[in-house]
Amino acid sequence: MPGRKGDGTKTYYQVFVGPGALFEPNVPVRITDVTDGTSNTIMVAEASSPVVWCEPGDIPFQASPNGFDPQQVGGWFGKNVNVVMADGAVRPISWKVSPQMFQAAITRRGGEVVFLDD
């Protein structure tokens, strides 16, 4: 984490792992499988706690009718979460974004219209 002292073997930058996310256990995902669009799908997010960078300890994801609250991640640089979209774009997403909209950005093929500006 930039500006934060700590163990150089850990990282706060992680991926969401779970059904429908860009990273899904035992499911090979190709770029053509990201039907929501790479500019609408989160690839990497700033997590709330670090993991050892070379171990599979990322952000667990399970879709919910209530969405995924963005306040569960990020917050190191204000009330937002910094993300890297699947197209490589880096951007902050405000904690004010609804959990349903944030969840839509985590899923790769939900078919939702994603609007991440608060």
N, CA, C and O atoms as a GROMACS GRO file, in nm:
protein
  472
    1MET      N    1   0.085  -0.117   0.000
    1MET     CA    2   0.000   0.000   0.000
    1MET      C    3   0.090   0.123   0.000
    1MET      O    4   0.168   0.142   0.093
    2PRO      N    5   0.080   0.206  -0.101
    2PRO     CA    6   0.163   0.326  -0.106
    2PRO      C    7   0.145   0.412   0.020
    2PRO      O    8   0.033   0.437   0.064
    3GLY      N    9   0.257   0.456   0.077
    3GLY     CA   10   0.253   0.542   0.193
    3GLY      C   11   0.225   0.471   0.324
    3GLY      O   12   0.209   0.536   0.427
    4ARG      N   13   0.220   0.339   0.323
    4ARG     CA   14   0.190   0.264   0.444
    4ARG      C   15   0.305   0.168   0.473
    4ARG      O   16   0.341   0.086   0.388
    5LYS      N   17   0.363   0.180   0.591
    5LYS     CA   18   0.472   0.090   0.629
    5LYS      C   19   0.414  -0.047   0.657
    5LYS      O   20   0.303  -0.060   0.707
    6GLY      N   21   0.491  -0.148   0.626
    6GLY     CA   22   0.442  -0.282   0.655
    6GLY      C   23   0.529  -0.389   0.595
    6GLY      O   24   0.640  -0.362   0.550
    7ASP      N   25   0.479  -0.507   0.596
    7ASP     CA   26   0.549  -0.624   0.546
    7ASP      C   27   0.550  -0.620   0.394
    7ASP      O   28   0.444  -0.616   0.331
    8GLY      N   29   0.668  -0.622   0.335
    8GLY     CA   30   0.680  -0.617   0.189
    8GLY      C   31   0.634  -0.741   0.118
    8GLY      O   32   0.638  -0.746  -0.005
    9THR      N   33   0.588  -0.842   0.191
    9THR     CA   34   0.539  -0.965   0.127
    9THR      C   35   0.387  -0.966   0.115
    9THR      O   36   0.329  -1.064   0.068
   10LYS      N   37   0.323  -0.857   0.157
   10LYS     CA   38   0.177  -0.853   0.154
   10LYS      C   39   0.127  -0.746   0.058
   10LYS      O   40   0.197  -0.649   0.028
   11THR      N   41   0.004  -0.765   0.012
   11THR     CA   42  -0.058  -0.668  -0.079
   11THR      C   43  -0.203  -0.644  -0.041
   11THR      O   44  -0.273  -0.733   0.007
   12TYR      N   45  -0.247  -0.522  -0.064
   12TYR     CA   46  -0.388  -0.486  -0.047
   12TYR      C   47  -0.462  -0.497  -0.179
   12TYR      O   48  -0.585  -0.493  -0.182
   13TYR      N   49  -0.390  -0.510  -0.288
   13TYR     CA   50  -0.452  -0.514  -0.420
   13TYR      C   51  -0.484  -0.659  -0.455
   13TYR      O   52  -0.395  -0.741  -0.473
   14GLN      N   53  -0.613  -0.687  -0.465
   14GLN     CA   54  -0.661  -0.824  -0.478
   14GLN      C   55  -0.771  -0.831  -0.583
   14GLN      O   56  -0.818  -0.729  -0.633
   15VAL      N   57  -0.810  -0.952  -0.615
   15VAL     CA   58  -0.919  -0.973  -0.710
   15VAL      C   59  -1.039  -1.032  -0.637
   15VAL      O   60  -1.025  -1.095  -0.532
   16PHE      N   61  -1.158  -1.011  -0.693
   16PHE     CA   62  -1.278  -1.076  -0.642
   16PHE      C   63  -1.280  -1.218  -0.700
   16PHE      O   64  -1.260  -1.237  -0.820
   17VAL      N   65  -1.305  -1.316  -0.613
   17VAL     CA   66  -1.309  -1.455  -0.656
   17VAL      C   67  -1.442  -1.515  -0.614
   17VAL      O   68  -1.477  -1.516  -0.496
   18GLY      N   69  -1.515  -1.566  -0.713
   18GLY     CA   70  -1.642  -1.630  -0.682
   18GLY      C   71  -1.727  -1.642  -0.806
   18GLY      O   72  -1.689  -1.594  -0.913
   19PRO      N   73  -1.841  -1.707  -0.795
   19PRO     CA   74  -1.930  -1.728  -0.909
   19PRO      C   75  -1.969  -1.597  -0.978
   19PRO      O   76  -2.023  -1.507  -0.915
   20GLY      N   77  -1.942  -1.589  -1.107
   20GLY     CA   78  -1.978  -1.473  -1.187
   20GLY      C   79  -1.874  -1.364  -1.191
   20GLY      O   80  -1.882  -1.274  -1.274
   21ALA      N   81  -1.774  -1.370  -1.102
   21ALA     CA   82  -1.668  -1.269  -1.101
   21ALA      C   83  -1.569  -1.299  -1.213
   21ALA      O   84  -1.577  -1.404  -1.276
   22LEU      N   85  -1.478  -1.209  -1.236
   22LEU     CA   86  -1.376  -1.228  -1.338
   22LEU      C   87  -1.287  -1.348  -1.305
   22LEU      O   88  -1.236  -1.415  -1.395
   23PHE      N   89  -1.269  -1.374  -1.177
   23PHE     CA   90  -1.192  -1.490  -1.132
   23PHE      C   91  -1.286  -1.583  -1.058
   23PHE      O   92  -1.342  -1.548  -0.954
   24GLU      N   93  -1.304  -1.701  -1.114
   24GLU     CA   94  -1.396  -1.800  -1.059
   24GLU      C   95  -1.322  -1.931  -1.045
   24GLU      O   96  -1.265  -1.980  -1.142
   25PRO      N   97  -1.320  -1.991  -0.924
   25PRO     CA   98  -1.246  -2.115  -0.905
   25PRO      C   99  -1.284  -2.222  -1.006
   25PRO      O  100  -1.402  -2.249  -1.031
   26ASN      N  101  -1.182  -2.282  -1.064
   26ASN     CA  102  -1.197  -2.395  -1.158
   26ASN      C  103  -1.274  -2.361  -1.284
   26ASN      O  104  -1.324  -2.451  -1.352
   27VAL      N  105  -1.284  -2.233  -1.318
   27VAL     CA  106  -1.353  -2.190  -1.440
   27VAL      C  107  -1.256  -2.104  -1.521
   27VAL      O  108  -1.223  -1.993  -1.479
   28PRO      N  109  -1.211  -2.153  -1.635
   28PRO     CA  110  -1.126  -2.069  -1.719
   28PRO      C  111  -1.210  -1.957  -1.780
   28PRO      O  112  -1.312  -1.983  -1.844
   29VAL      N  113  -1.167  -1.834  -1.761
   29VAL     CA  114  -1.241  -1.718  -1.813
   29VAL      C  115  -1.156  -1.652  -1.920
   29VAL      O  116  -1.041  -1.614  -1.896
   30ARG      N  117  -1.213  -1.638  -2.038
   30ARG     CA  118  -1.146  -1.568  -2.149
   30ARG      C  119  -1.203  -1.427  -2.159
   30ARG      O  120  -1.310  -1.398  -2.106
   31ILE      N  121  -1.132  -1.343  -2.227
   31ILE     CA  122  -1.176  -1.205  -2.243
   31ILE      C  123  -1.313  -1.200  -2.312
   31ILE      O  124  -1.393  -1.111  -2.285
   32THR      N  125  -1.339  -1.294  -2.400
   32THR     CA  126  -1.468  -1.298  -2.469
   32THR      C  127  -1.582  -1.338  -2.376
   32THR      O  128  -1.699  -1.323  -2.411
   33ASP      N  129  -1.549  -1.390  -2.258
   33ASP     CA  130  -1.651  -1.425  -2.158
   33ASP      C  131  -1.697  -1.304  -2.077
   33ASP      O  132  -1.792  -1.314  -2.000
   34VAL      N  133  -1.630  -1.191  -2.094
   34VAL     CA  134  -1.664  -1.070  -2.021
   34VAL      C  135  -1.765  -0.992  -2.106
   34VAL      O  136  -1.732  -0.891  -2.167
   35THR      N  137  -1.887  -1.041  -2.109
   35THR     CA  138  -1.989  -0.984  -2.197
   35THR      C  139  -2.046  -0.852  -2.147
   35THR      O  140  -2.112  -0.781  -2.222
   36ASP      N  141  -2.021  -0.818  -2.020
   36ASP     CA  142  -2.062  -0.687  -1.970
   36ASP      C  143  -1.969  -0.577  -2.020
   36ASP      O  144  -2.000  -0.458  -2.007
   37GLY      N  145  -1.856  -0.617  -2.077
   37GLY     CA  146  -1.757  -0.522  -2.127
   37GLY      C  147  -1.642  -0.507  -2.029
   37GLY      O  148  -1.664  -0.499  -1.907
   38THR      N  149  -1.521  -0.503  -2.081
   38THR     CA  150  -1.405  -0.492  -1.994
   38THR      C  151  -1.398  -0.357  -1.921
   38THR      O  152  -1.340  -0.349  -1.813
   39SER      N  153  -1.456  -0.254  -1.977
   39SER     CA  154  -1.455  -0.124  -1.910
   39SER      C  155  -1.562  -0.115  -1.801
   39SER      O  156  -1.566  -0.016  -1.728
   40ASN      N  157  -1.647  -0.215  -1.790
   40ASN     CA  158  -1.753  -0.220  -1.689
   40ASN      C  159  -1.731  -0.328  -1.584
   40ASN      O  160  -1.816  -0.349  -1.499
   41THR      N  161  -1.616  -0.396  -1.590
   41THR     CA  162  -1.592  -0.510  -1.502
   41THR      C  163  -1.464  -0.489  -1.422
   41THR      O  164  -1.358  -0.462  -1.478
   42ILE      N  165  -1.474  -0.502  -1.290
   42ILE     CA  166  -1.359  -0.484  -1.202
   42ILE      C  167  -1.268  -0.606  -1.210
   42ILE      O  168  -1.313  -0.720  -1.198
   43MET      N  169  -1.138  -0.579  -1.230
   43MET     CA  170  -1.038  -0.686  -1.231
   43MET      C  171  -0.963  -0.691  -1.097
   43MET      O  172  -0.945  -0.799  -1.042
   44VAL      N  173  -0.920  -0.577  -1.045
   44VAL     CA  174  -0.842  -0.569  -0.920
   44VAL      C  175  -0.903  -0.459  -0.834
   44VAL      O  176  -0.944  -0.354  -0.885
   45ALA      N  177  -0.909  -0.483  -0.704
   45ALA     CA  178  -0.961  -0.382  -0.612
   45ALA      C  179  -0.868  -0.366  -0.493
   45ALA      O  180  -0.790  -0.456  -0.459
   46GLU      N  181  -0.877  -0.252  -0.432
   46GLU     CA  182  -0.804  -0.223  -0.310
   46GLU      C  183  -0.883  -0.285  -0.194
   46GLU      O  184  -0.995  -0.242  -0.165
   47ALA      N  185  -0.827  -0.384  -0.129
   47ALA     CA  186  -0.897  -0.455  -0.022
   47ALA      C  187  -0.880  -0.382   0.111
   47ALA      O  188  -0.799  -0.290   0.123
   48SER      N  189  -0.958  -0.423   0.210
   48SER     CA  190  -0.950  -0.360   0.341
   48SER      C  191  -0.837  -0.418   0.426
   48SER      O  192  -0.791  -0.352   0.519
   49SER      N  193  -0.792  -0.539   0.394
   49SER     CA  194  -0.681  -0.598   0.469
   49SER      C  195  -0.588  -0.670   0.371
   49SER      O  196  -0.631  -0.714   0.264
   50PRO      N  197  -0.460  -0.680   0.407
   50PRO     CA  198  -0.363  -0.739   0.314
   50PRO      C  199  -0.361  -0.891   0.317
   50PRO      O  200  -0.407  -0.954   0.412
   51VAL      N  201  -0.306  -0.948   0.211
   51VAL     CA  202  -0.279  -1.091   0.203
   51VAL      C  203  -0.136  -1.108   0.153
   51VAL      O  204  -0.079  -1.017   0.094
   52VAL      N  205  -0.079  -1.224   0.177
   52VAL     CA  206   0.053  -1.254   0.122
   52VAL      C  207   0.038  -1.257  -0.029
   52VAL      O  208  -0.047  -1.330  -0.081
   53TRP      N  209   0.118  -1.180  -0.100
   53TRP     CA  210   0.097  -1.155  -0.242
   53TRP      C  211   0.103  -1.281  -0.328
   53TRP      O  212   0.041  -1.285  -0.434
   54CYS      N  213   0.176  -1.384  -0.285
   54CYS     CA  214   0.191  -1.503  -0.370
   54CYS      C  215   0.097  -1.617  -0.330
   54CYS      O  216   0.110  -1.727  -0.382
   55GLU      N  217   0.004  -1.592  -0.241
   55GLU     CA  218  -0.090  -1.695  -0.199
   55GLU      C  219  -0.231  -1.660  -0.249
   55GLU      O  220  -0.262  -1.542  -0.271
   56PRO      N  221  -0.315  -1.760  -0.267
   56PRO     CA  222  -0.450  -1.734  -0.318
   56PRO      C  223  -0.545  -1.684  -0.210
   56PRO      O  224  -0.638  -1.756  -0.171
   57GLY      N  225  -0.522  -1.564  -0.161
   57GLY     CA  226  -0.607  -1.508  -0.056
   57GLY      C  227  -0.666  -1.378  -0.104
   57GLY      O  228  -0.620  -1.271  -0.066
   58ASP      N  229  -0.767  -1.385  -0.187
   58ASP     CA  230  -0.824  -1.264  -0.244
   58ASP      C  231  -0.958  -1.232  -0.180
   58ASP      O  232  -0.987  -1.280  -0.071
   59ILE      N  233  -1.039  -1.150  -0.246
   59ILE     CA  234  -1.166  -1.104  -0.189
   59ILE      C  235  -1.277  -1.203  -0.229
   59ILE      O  236  -1.309  -1.213  -0.347
   60PRO      N  237  -1.334  -1.274  -0.133
   60PRO     CA  238  -1.442  -1.368  -0.167
   60PRO      C  239  -1.564  -1.293  -0.218
   60PRO      O  240  -1.601  -1.188  -0.165
   61PHE      N  241  -1.626  -1.348  -0.322
   61PHE     CA  242  -1.744  -1.285  -0.380
   61PHE      C  243  -1.855  -1.386  -0.397
   61PHE      O  244  -1.833  -1.497  -0.447
   62GLN      N  245  -1.973  -1.347  -0.355
   62GLN     CA  246  -2.095  -1.425  -0.377
   62GLN      C  247  -2.205  -1.323  -0.405
   62GLN      O  248  -2.232  -1.237  -0.321
   63ALA      N  249  -2.266  -1.331  -0.521
   63ALA     CA  250  -2.373  -1.237  -0.555
   63ALA      C  251  -2.484  -1.246  -0.451
   63ALA      O  252  -2.513  -1.353  -0.397
   64SER      N  253  -2.546  -1.132  -0.424
   64SER     CA  254  -2.651  -1.124  -0.324
   64SER      C  255  -2.762  -1.031  -0.374
   64SER      O  256  -2.732  -0.937  -0.448
   65PRO      N  257  -2.887  -1.056  -0.338
   65PRO     CA  258  -2.994  -0.963  -0.375
   65PRO      C  259  -2.970  -0.823  -0.319
   65PRO      O  260  -3.021  -0.725  -0.373
   66ASN      N  261  -2.891  -0.813  -0.211
   66ASN     CA  262  -2.859  -0.684  -0.151
   66ASN      C  263  -2.736  -0.618  -0.213
   66ASN      O  264  -2.702  -0.505  -0.178
   67GLY      N  265  -2.671  -0.688  -0.306
   67GLY     CA  266  -2.551  -0.634  -0.369
   67GLY      C  267  -2.427  -0.657  -0.285
   67GLY      O  268  -2.429  -0.732  -0.187
   68PHE      N  269  -2.318  -0.590  -0.324
   68PHE     CA  270  -2.190  -0.598  -0.253
   68PHE      C  271  -2.153  -0.455  -0.214
   68PHE      O  272  -2.124  -0.372  -0.300
   69ASP      N  273  -2.155  -0.428  -0.085
   69ASP     CA  274  -2.131  -0.292  -0.036
   69ASP      C  275  -1.986  -0.251  -0.062
   69ASP      O  276  -1.894  -0.319  -0.014
   70PRO      N  277  -1.964  -0.142  -0.135
   70PRO     CA  278  -1.826  -0.100  -0.162
   70PRO      C  279  -1.750  -0.062  -0.036
   70PRO      O  280  -1.627  -0.056  -0.039
   71GLN      N  281  -1.819  -0.036   0.074
   71GLN     CA  282  -1.750  -0.003   0.198
   71GLN      C  283  -1.682  -0.124   0.261
   71GLN      O  284  -1.610  -0.110   0.360
   72GLN      N  285  -1.705  -0.244   0.205
   72GLN     CA  286  -1.636  -0.363   0.253
   72GLN      C  287  -1.492  -0.367   0.205
   72GLN      O  288  -1.412  -0.447   0.254
   73VAL      N  289  -1.457  -0.284   0.110
   73VAL     CA  290  -1.322  -0.279   0.054
   73VAL      C  291  -1.276  -0.134   0.044
   73VAL      O  292  -1.357  -0.042   0.050
   74GLY      N  293  -1.146  -0.115   0.030
   74GLY     CA  294  -1.092   0.019   0.009
   74GLY      C  295  -1.094   0.106   0.132
   74GLY      O  296  -1.092   0.057   0.245
   75GLY      N  297  -1.098   0.235   0.107
   75GLY     CA  298  -1.102   0.333   0.215
   75GLY      C  299  -0.966   0.385   0.258
   75GLY      O  300  -0.958   0.466   0.351
   76TRP      N  301  -0.861   0.342   0.193
   76TRP     CA  302  -0.727   0.386   0.232
   76TRP      C  303  -0.696   0.527   0.184
   76TRP      O  304  -0.608   0.593   0.239
   77PHE      N  305  -0.764   0.573   0.082
   77PHE     CA  306  -0.739   0.706   0.027
   77PHE      C  307  -0.870   0.784   0.019
   77PHE      O  308  -0.903   0.840  -0.085
   78GLY      N  309  -0.943   0.788   0.127
   78GLY     CA  310  -1.072   0.856   0.129
   78GLY      C  311  -1.185   0.755   0.124
   78GLY      O  312  -1.162   0.635   0.133
   79LYS      N  313  -1.304   0.805   0.108
   79LYS     CA  314  -1.423   0.718   0.110
   79LYS      C  315  -1.451   0.664  -0.028
   79LYS      O  316  -1.554   0.693  -0.090
   80ASN      N  317  -1.356   0.583  -0.076
   80ASN     CA  318  -1.372   0.517  -0.206
   80ASN      C  319  -1.284   0.393  -0.209
   80ASN      O  320  -1.206   0.367  -0.117
   81VAL      N  321  -1.299   0.319  -0.314
   81VAL     CA  322  -1.214   0.202  -0.337
   81VAL      C  323  -1.148   0.221  -0.474
   81VAL      O  324  -1.215   0.248  -0.574
   82ASN      N  325  -1.017   0.208  -0.476
   82ASN     CA  326  -0.945   0.217  -0.603
   82ASN      C  327  -0.951   0.082  -0.673
   82ASN      O  328  -0.929  -0.022  -0.610
   83VAL      N  329  -0.981   0.084  -0.801
   83VAL     CA  330  -0.994  -0.041  -0.877
   83VAL      C  331  -0.920  -0.030  -1.010
   83VAL      O  332  -0.891   0.078  -1.060
   84VAL      N  333  -0.891  -0.147  -1.065
   84VAL     CA  334  -0.842  -0.158  -1.202
   84VAL      C  335  -0.951  -0.235  -1.277
   84VAL      O  336  -0.986  -0.347  -1.240
   85MET      N  337  -1.004  -0.174  -1.381
   85MET     CA  338  -1.107  -0.239  -1.461
   85MET      C  339  -1.039  -0.342  -1.552
   85MET      O  340  -0.918  -0.338  -1.571
   86ALA      N  341  -1.116  -0.432  -1.609
   86ALA     CA  342  -1.061  -0.538  -1.694
   86ALA      C  343  -0.998  -0.483  -1.822
   86ALA      O  344  -0.924  -0.555  -1.889
   87ASP      N  345  -1.027  -0.358  -1.857
   87ASP     CA  346  -0.962  -0.297  -1.974
   87ASP      C  347  -0.831  -0.227  -1.937
   87ASP      O  348  -0.765  -0.169  -2.023
   88GLY      N  349  -0.793  -0.231  -1.808
   88GLY     CA  350  -0.669  -0.171  -1.762
   88GLY      C  351  -0.685  -0.032  -1.704
   88GLY      O  352  -0.589   0.022  -1.648
   89ALA      N  353  -0.801   0.028  -1.716
   89ALA     CA  354  -0.824   0.162  -1.661
   89ALA      C  355  -0.825   0.157  -1.509
   89ALA      O  356  -0.880   0.065  -1.448
   90VAL      N  357  -0.762   0.257  -1.447
   90VAL     CA  358  -0.758   0.269  -1.302
   90VAL      C  359  -0.850   0.382  -1.261
   90VAL      O  360  -0.847   0.490  -1.320
   91ARG      N  361  -0.933   0.356  -1.158
   91ARG     CA  362  -1.026   0.461  -1.116
   91ARG      C  363  -1.070   0.439  -0.973
   91ARG      O  364  -1.073   0.326  -0.924
   92PRO      N  365  -1.105   0.548  -0.904
   92PRO     CA  366  -1.167   0.533  -0.772
   92PRO      C  367  -1.318   0.518  -0.790
   92PRO      O  368  -1.378   0.578  -0.879
   93ILE      N  369  -1.378   0.437  -0.705
   93ILE     CA  370  -1.524   0.424  -0.702
   93ILE      C  371  -1.569   0.466  -0.563
   93ILE      O  372  -1.523   0.411  -0.463
   94SER      N  373  -1.658   0.562  -0.557
   94SER     CA  374  -1.706   0.617  -0.431
   94SER      C  375  -1.782   0.512  -0.351
   94SER      O  376  -1.848   0.424  -0.407
   95TRP      N  377  -1.769   0.522  -0.219
   95TRP     CA  378  -1.849   0.437  -0.132
   95TRP      C  379  -1.997   0.471  -0.143
   95TRP      O  380  -2.080   0.396  -0.093
   96LYS      N  381  -2.031   0.582  -0.207
   96LYS     CA  382  -2.171   0.621  -0.224
   96LYS      C  383  -2.241   0.540  -0.333
   96LYS      O  384  -2.364   0.540  -0.341
   97VAL      N  385  -2.163   0.470  -0.418
   97VAL     CA  386  -2.223   0.386  -0.522
   97VAL      C  387  -2.304   0.277  -0.453
   97VAL      O  388  -2.259   0.220  -0.353
   98SER      N  389  -2.422   0.247  -0.505
   98SER     CA  390  -2.508   0.148  -0.441
   98SER      C  391  -2.442   0.010  -0.443
   98SER      O  392  -2.367  -0.022  -0.536
   99PRO      N  393  -2.471  -0.073  -0.342
   99PRO     CA  394  -2.418  -0.209  -0.340
   99PRO      C  395  -2.459  -0.288  -0.466
   99PRO      O  396  -2.381  -0.371  -0.514
  100GLN      N  397  -2.579  -0.265  -0.519
  100GLN     CA  398  -2.623  -0.336  -0.639
  100GLN      C  399  -2.538  -0.296  -0.760
  100GLN      O  400  -2.502  -0.381  -0.842
  101MET      N  401  -2.506  -0.168  -0.771
  101MET     CA  402  -2.425  -0.121  -0.883
  101MET      C  403  -2.281  -0.170  -0.871
  101MET      O  404  -2.219  -0.208  -0.970
  102PHE      N  405  -2.228  -0.169  -0.748
  102PHE     CA  406  -2.091  -0.218  -0.727
  102PHE      C  407  -2.085  -0.367  -0.760
  102PHE      O  408  -1.990  -0.412  -0.824
  103GLN      N  409  -2.185  -0.443  -0.717
  103GLN     CA  410  -2.189  -0.585  -0.750
  103GLN      C  411  -2.196  -0.606  -0.901
  103GLN      O  412  -2.133  -0.698  -0.953
  104ALA      N  413  -2.272  -0.523  -0.970
  104ALA     CA  414  -2.282  -0.534  -1.116
  104ALA      C  415  -2.146  -0.515  -1.181
  104ALA      O  416  -2.117  -0.576  -1.284
  105ALA      N  417  -2.062  -0.431  -1.122
  105ALA     CA  418  -1.928  -0.408  -1.176
  105ALA      C  419  -1.833  -0.524  -1.145
  105ALA      O  420  -1.732  -0.541  -1.213
  106ILE      N  421  -1.864  -0.601  -1.044
  106ILE     CA  422  -1.781  -0.718  -1.010
  106ILE      C  423  -1.812  -0.833  -1.105
  106ILE      O  424  -1.722  -0.907  -1.144
  107THR      N  425  -1.938  -0.849  -1.142
  107THR     CA  426  -1.974  -0.962  -1.228
  107THR      C  427  -1.935  -0.934  -1.373
  107THR      O  428  -1.935  -0.819  -1.418
  108ARG      N  429  -1.902  -1.039  -1.445
  108ARG     CA  430  -1.851  -1.025  -1.582
  108ARG      C  431  -1.958  -1.041  -1.689
  108ARG      O  432  -1.936  -1.003  -1.804
  109ARG      N  433  -2.073  -1.097  -1.653
  109ARG     CA  434  -2.175  -1.123  -1.755
  109ARG      C  435  -2.317  -1.116  -1.698
  109ARG      O  436  -2.402  -1.198  -1.731
  110GLY      N  437  -2.339  -1.017  -1.615
  110GLY     CA  438  -2.471  -1.003  -1.553
  110GLY      C  439  -2.572  -0.933  -1.641
  110GLY      O  440  -2.692  -0.942  -1.618
  111GLY      N  441  -2.523  -0.863  -1.744
  111GLY     CA  442  -2.612  -0.795  -1.836
  111GLY      C  443  -2.667  -0.663  -1.784
  111GLY      O  444  -2.754  -0.604  -1.847
  112GLU      N  445  -2.617  -0.616  -1.670
  112GLU     CA  446  -2.666  -0.489  -1.615
  112GLU      C  447  -2.596  -0.372  -1.682
  112GLU      O  448  -2.485  -0.385  -1.734
  113VAL      N  449  -2.661  -0.258  -1.680
  113VAL     CA  450  -2.596  -0.133  -1.722
  113VAL      C  451  -2.521  -0.084  -1.598
  113VAL      O  452  -2.581  -0.068  -1.491
  114VAL      N  453  -2.391  -0.060  -1.611
  114VAL     CA  454  -2.308  -0.022  -1.497
  114VAL      C  455  -2.281   0.128  -1.503
  114VAL      O  456  -2.231   0.180  -1.603
  115PHE      N  457  -2.315   0.196  -1.393
  115PHE     CA  458  -2.292   0.340  -1.381
  115PHE      C  459  -2.224   0.361  -1.245
  115PHE      O  460  -2.289   0.352  -1.142
  116LEU      N  461  -2.094   0.389  -1.246
  116LEU     CA  462  -2.016   0.393  -1.124
  116LEU      C  463  -1.985   0.533  -1.070
  116LEU      O  464  -1.913   0.548  -0.972
  117ASP      N  465  -2.040   0.635  -1.134
  117ASP     CA  466  -2.022   0.770  -1.081
  117ASP      C  467  -2.130   0.796  -0.978
  117ASP      O  468  -2.246   0.760  -0.997
  118ASP      N  469  -2.090   0.858  -0.866
  118ASP     CA  470  -2.190   0.882  -0.761
  118ASP      C  471  -2.266   1.009  -0.783
  118ASP      O  472  -2.354   1.044  -0.704
   0.00000   0.00000   0.00000
